Amino acid sequence: MEHLPKEIHQNGISYTLMGDYYIPDLKLPEESRPIGRWGRMHKAFLQEHRPSQYNELLLSGKLWTYLADLNGQADDRLARIISQMQTAEGVTEELKARDQLAWVGAMNSIRIRAEEIIVADMILV
């Protein structure tokens, strides 16, 4: 048997010898941002309901970046919706100082409704 080189480079791709076969040295792009809560929810949705889109993103190496971007957009939109709902419903710092229990109840209600909007508009699409 002839001696095969440990590594070769052809067509712009490097290959490493593993046993009798050359395996391409493919690496995914580095992404340091976390995908967060919204990214994990959307990933699960894609895996279950949109497997072709999920596989396309995964195989192209764009999945983690896509999910990290979506997570950031969802967090920004959630903060904006909560702020707008607080203003519309009159949930202010004055209410917080006067009646903390009412303020907490109102804020919990606002947060839950805002999260439902995010899920319906951004995650399950």
C-alpha positions as CSV (number, residue, x, y, z in Angstrom):
1,M,0.0,0.0,0.0
2,E,1.3,3.4,-0.9
3,H,1.8,6.2,1.6
4,L,-1.0,8.8,1.5
5,P,-0.4,12.4,2.7
6,K,-2.2,13.2,6.0
7,E,-3.7,16.4,4.6
8,I,-4.5,17.6,1.1
9,H,-6.0,20.7,-0.4
10,Q,-8.2,20.5,-3.4
11,N,-10.8,22.9,-4.9
12,G,-10.4,25.3,-2.1
13,I,-11.2,22.8,0.6
14,S,-8.7,21.1,3.0
15,Y,-9.1,17.3,3.7
16,T,-7.7,15.2,6.5
17,L,-7.0,11.5,6.1
18,M,-9.1,9.3,8.4
19,G,-8.4,5.7,7.9
20,D,-8.8,5.1,4.1
21,Y,-10.9,8.2,3.5
22,Y,-10.3,12.0,3.2
23,I,-12.8,13.9,5.3
24,P,-13.3,17.6,4.5
25,D,-12.2,20.1,7.2
26,L,-15.5,22.1,7.4
27,K,-16.0,24.5,10.3
28,L,-19.1,26.5,11.2
29,P,-18.7,30.2,11.6
30,E,-18.0,31.4,15.1
31,E,-21.0,33.0,16.8
32,S,-20.6,34.1,20.4
33,R,-24.0,35.6,21.0
34,P,-26.4,33.4,23.0
35,I,-29.7,32.4,21.3
36,G,-31.7,33.0,24.5
37,R,-35.2,32.1,25.4
38,W,-36.9,33.3,22.1
39,G,-34.2,31.7,19.9
40,R,-34.7,28.4,21.7
41,M,-38.4,28.6,21.3
42,H,-38.1,29.4,17.6
43,K,-35.6,26.6,17.0
44,A,-38.0,24.1,18.5
45,F,-40.8,25.4,16.3
46,L,-38.6,25.2,13.2
47,Q,-37.5,21.6,14.0
48,E,-41.1,20.5,14.5
49,H,-43.1,22.5,11.9
50,R,-40.5,23.7,9.4
51,P,-37.9,21.0,9.1
52,S,-36.8,22.0,5.6
53,Q,-36.1,25.6,6.7
54,Y,-34.4,24.4,9.8
55,N,-32.1,22.0,7.8
56,E,-31.3,24.7,5.3
57,L,-30.2,27.1,8.0
58,L,-28.3,24.4,9.9
59,L,-26.4,23.2,6.8
60,S,-25.6,26.6,5.6
61,G,-24.1,27.5,9.0
62,K,-26.5,30.4,9.5
63,L,-28.8,28.9,12.2
64,W,-27.1,30.2,15.3
65,T,-26.8,33.8,13.8
66,Y,-30.4,33.7,12.7
67,L,-31.6,32.6,16.2
68,A,-29.4,35.1,18.0
69,D,-30.7,38.0,15.8
70,L,-34.3,36.9,16.4
71,N,-33.7,36.7,20.1
72,G,-32.3,40.3,20.1
73,Q,-35.2,41.6,18.0
74,A,-37.8,39.8,20.3
75,D,-36.2,41.3,23.4
76,D,-36.3,44.8,22.0
77,R,-39.9,44.5,20.8
78,L,-41.0,43.0,24.2
79,A,-39.5,46.0,26.0
80,R,-41.2,48.4,23.6
81,I,-44.6,46.7,23.9
82,I,-44.4,46.7,27.7
83,S,-43.5,50.4,27.7
84,Q,-46.4,51.2,25.4
85,M,-48.9,49.1,27.4
86,Q,-47.7,50.7,30.7
87,T,-48.4,54.2,29.2
88,A,-51.8,53.2,27.8
89,E,-53.0,51.6,31.0
90,G,-51.6,54.2,33.4
91,V,-49.2,51.9,35.2
92,T,-46.7,54.4,36.6
93,E,-44.1,54.9,39.3
94,E,-46.8,56.8,41.3
95,L,-49.0,53.7,41.4
96,K,-45.9,51.7,42.4
97,A,-45.3,54.0,45.4
98,R,-49.0,54.2,46.3
99,D,-50.1,50.5,45.9
100,Q,-47.3,48.0,45.2
101,L,-49.6,45.0,45.0
102,A,-51.7,46.6,42.3
103,W,-48.6,47.7,40.4
104,V,-47.1,44.2,40.5
105,G,-50.4,42.7,39.3
106,A,-50.7,45.2,36.5
107,M,-47.1,44.6,35.4
108,N,-47.5,40.9,35.4
109,S,-50.6,41.1,33.3
110,I,-48.8,43.5,30.9
111,R,-45.8,41.2,30.6
112,I,-47.8,38.1,30.0
113,R,-49.8,39.8,27.2
114,A,-46.7,41.2,25.7
115,E,-45.0,37.8,25.6
116,E,-48.1,36.3,24.0
117,I,-47.8,38.9,21.2
118,I,-44.1,38.1,20.7
119,V,-44.8,34.4,20.5
120,A,-47.7,34.9,18.0
121,D,-45.9,37.4,15.8
122,M,-42.3,36.3,15.9
123,I,-41.8,32.8,17.2
124,L,-44.5,30.7,15.7
125,V,-44.2,32.0,12.1
